[in-house]
Amino acid sequence: MATLRRLKKEIEFMSTQLIGDCIDLLETFDDKKDTTVLSIIEQAVTLNNSILDRACHPDGKDNPKLVKQHYRQLKTDFIKGLDQAYSQLEGLIKK
């Protein structure tokens, strides 16, 4: 990880892309699927906020090994959250 600032920008960018994809799909779906897409957007916002909060407050600030481990776990959790959201969107598109 180069800097915390760059990490936060990447988190914001990827979250914004997910929300943008959801908004694009809102225009094509009916009312039943709209509520599902809105819940995915809500999950994306919650994921974004929780990951940014965790990024700003690492565990074990004095121990570099713990900090590295914290940021590795943070990145994997964020990617898993994005993957889950996109798989939900994919499921809606296939129906």
Residue pairs with C-beta under 8 A, 6 or more apart in sequence:
1 7
1 71
4 55
4 56
7 55
7 71
8 52
8 55
8 56
11 48
11 51
11 52
11 55
11 78
12 48
12 52
14 78
14 82
15 44
15 45
15 47
15 48
15 82
18 44
18 82
18 85
18 86
19 41
19 44
19 45
21 86
21 89
22 37
22 40
22 41
22 44
22 89
23 41
25 37
25 89
25 92
25 93
26 34
26 37
26 38
29 37
29 92
33 92
33 95
36 88
36 92
37 89
37 92
40 85
40 88
40 89
43 81
43 85
44 85
47 78
47 81
47 82
47 85
51 74
51 77
51 78
51 81
54 70
54 74
55 71
55 74
58 66
58 67
58 70
58 71
59 66
59 67
59 70
60 66
60 67
60 70
61 67
